[in-house]
């Protein structure tokens, strides 16, 4: 969990606007206690509150491309970042080990038409200083929160991870829809993520395979164990958290980042549960643990 704040279509970045962005970012600092960063330039201001999960040492944000022309603030995780890094080896000079830095490489290569290549959960704001354009996007089903705001009088566009950062700062605001993007060249939210299962009639008679569900679920849990810091599971005592915890335990001994070639730095999976004393859910959670 991190926090992002962005202000775009700024006529002239000023100290007052920088302070405004910092104040907005301060309201969501609980989302990222490890690092606070801000970038001002061109017609944009980007701020970031970081919770370090991947590359704690060098992954501070906003991330800036080697030529200084692209600036990025992200909340999320890109699970296939290693594969994308290998693809762009020698083509893009990665400056950190951050999983989110691959967004800069993809944008540099393809413009806004790269979102389908990301496997992960994310909400990001990217500023292209060379073209004076910006791109905002949210993951397919909206795992990561994001809100957008507007000042109709001067055309400013705001974005933030939580509504409280926008309240009192812009004329109007609304949720940024899951699976949508906002590109300044073609203003307005547009859907980038579309699947046939979004319409029930399209999949009404699809065959169901227990084995396929098992494989997909195990792969999903495994790739989301990507981390450079210890992680744990929250047990409710129900079926969902119990199954996910069992799968996580299966893979927790080895590092996901190097395809399970080396042992994890913290091979024991820690579990947590919350409930009333004597509650049956706690008893079930303890049994699973």
N, C-alpha and C positions, 0 to 999 in steps of 0.2 A: 504494500500500500504506500503510494507516494501522493503528492499533491502538485497540481500544475495550475498556473495562472497565466493568461495571455491577454494583451491589449493590442489590437491591430487597427490599421488605417489611421495611425497617429500622424498628425500634421508635422509636429516638431517635438521629438522626445525631449522632455524637460525634467529638471530635478523634481518638480511637483508631481509629474506623472510617474516618475520612478518611485517616489515615496508612496503614491497611491497604489502602485502594483505591489510594493513591499507590504503595505498594510493589508491588502487583499490576501496576499500569500500568508501573512502572519495568522490570519483567521483559520487557516487549515494546516498549521504547523504540526498539529498532533498526528497528521498523516505521515510525516517524515521527519523524525527527530535527529537523523544522522548528518544532514547537510542542507544548507539553504543557499540557493544560487539565483542570480538575476543577470539578464542580458538586455541591454538597451541599444537600439540602433535603427537606422532607416525609419520605417514607419511602424515599428513594433517594439513591444516590451514583453519579455518572457521571464517568468519566475518559477522556481521549482523547490519543493520540499521533499527530501529523499529519505526513504527507508531502504537501506542497502541490503540487497539479496544476492545479486550477481556482481562480481568485481567491486567489492567494497572500497578498495584503495583508489581506483582511478576512474570510477564511473560517475563522478559528480555531474550534475546537470545545471543549466541547459548544455546539451552537447553541441559542439561547433565543428563543422567540417574543416579539413586541413587548410583550405583556402579562405576560410572565414566567411563564406558566402551563404552557408546553410546553418540554421540554428534550430534546435529541437528540444522540446520539453515533453517528457513521456511519463505516464503512470501505467505500469503494466509489466508483462513478461512476454518475450518472444521465444517460444520453445524451440523453434528450428533455426536459431541464430547461428549455430555452428555450421550448418549446411550452407546457409547464405554467405557466411564469411569465406568458406572454402571456394564458393562460386566466384566471389569478387576478389580473391587473392591476386595481387598484382595489378588490379584495376582500381582499387580504392584503398587509400592509406588509412587503415583503422588506427585510431589513437588511444583507444581504451579497450577493456575486455567486456564492456557493457553489452548485454544482449540487445539493447534498444538501439545501439549505434548502427545496426544494419539498415534501419529505416532511412538513414541519410544516404547510404550507398544505393539503396533501391530507388529512392527519389531522384538522385543524381542521374541514374541510368534510364528511368522510365517515367519521370514525372509522377503525377498522381495515380497512374494506372498500375500500381504494384500491390495494392492491399490484399488481393487474393493470395499472394505469395506468403503472407504472414500467418504462422500458426501460433496463436497466443491470445492473450487478453490484453487490451490496451485502450488508452485514450491519449491522443497526442495532438500537439500544435507545432507546426513546422513553418518557419519563415525563410523565404528565399530572398536574400538581400539583393542579389544581382537583378532579379526580375521584379522585385518589390511585390511579391505575391505570398500568400499564406495558404496552408492546407491544415484542416482540422478533421480528425476521424476518430470513430469509436468502434470497438470490436463487434463481431457479428450479433451477439445476443445481449450486449450491454452488461457484461460482468463488471467492467470498470465504470464508475460513475463519471458523468460529464454534463456540464450545463453551458449554455451560450446566451450572451446578452448583447443588446444593441443600444446605441445612442442614435436616434433617427436624425437629430439636428446636424451632427457633423460626421455621421457615417462610421463611428467607431464600432468595432466588434470585440466583444469580450468572451473569454472562455475560462472556466474554472472547474475544479474537481467537485466542489460543493457549492450549494446555493448560497450559503452564508457569505461567501467571498464576493458575490455579485450584488447582494441586497444593499440598496442605498448607493450603489456605485454606477449603475446604468439605468436607462429609462425603462427597459423591459427585458425580460429573460425567460427562458424556457428550457426544458430538458433537451439535451442533444441526443437524438434518437439512435438506438443501437443499429449497427450495420449501415450507418450513413456517413457521408463526408460533406464538408463545406470547403469549396475551393474558391478563392477570391476572384479568379478569372471568370467563373460562372457562379455568382453568388446564389445562395440558397442551399438548404440541406437536400442532398440527393442520395438515394439508396445505392450502395455499392455491393452489398451482400444479398444474393438471391438464391434460393434453393427450391426445388420442387415440393419438398415436404411442408413448405409454408402454406400450401393449399391442400386440405385434407383429401379432396377428390383425386388429386394427382398420385396419392400414395395409398389410397383406400384398400387396394387389393395386393399390395406388396407382400411378398412372403417374409415371415419373421424367422430368424435363425438365432437360437440361443448361443451357439458357438460364436457367431459373428459379434453378438453383443458382448460376450465375454472377452474376446480379443480386443475389440475397440475400447472397452472400459479399462482393461489392464494397460493398454498402450497409453491411454489418456492420463491415468494416474502416474505411470512411470515418467512420462515426459515432464509432468508438473512437479516432480521432485528435484528439478534443476535448481540448485542453490549453492551459494558459497558460505552460508551461515546455517546454524542448526534449525531444524523445523520440527513441528509436532502435529498431532491430529486432535481435533475436538470431537469427543465421543458423546453422542446423545443416548446411546443404548438402543437406537433403532437400526433398521436394516441397512440404510444407505451408508451411514458413518461407519458401521461395523465392517461392511464389505470393502469400503475404500481404505480403512485402516489396515485390514488384512493384506490388501494388495501393496500398500505402501511399505508394510513390514517386509514383504517378500523382496523388495528392491532396495531397501534402505541401507544394506551393508556395503554397497558399491556406489561409486560416484557416477551419476547419470551424465555429467558433463564430458567424460572421456569414454563414453560407451561401455561403462562398467569394467574398465581395464584395471582400475586401482580401487583400493578400499576407501570407503567414506571416512571423513575425518571424525564423524560422530555417528557410528553405526547403530546405536540404539535409538529406536523410535520412541519419543515421549508422547504421552497422551494426557488430555485434560478433559474434565467433565464439570458441568455446573448443574446444580439441582437442589431441591429441598432435602433435608435430612430424612432418611428412610424412604425416599422416593424409589419406585421400582425401576425408573430409568437409570438411576445411579447404580443400582445393583447390576443391571444388565451391562452398563458401561464398564464396571469393574470386572465383570466376567470376561468381556472381550479383551480388556487390557491385560 
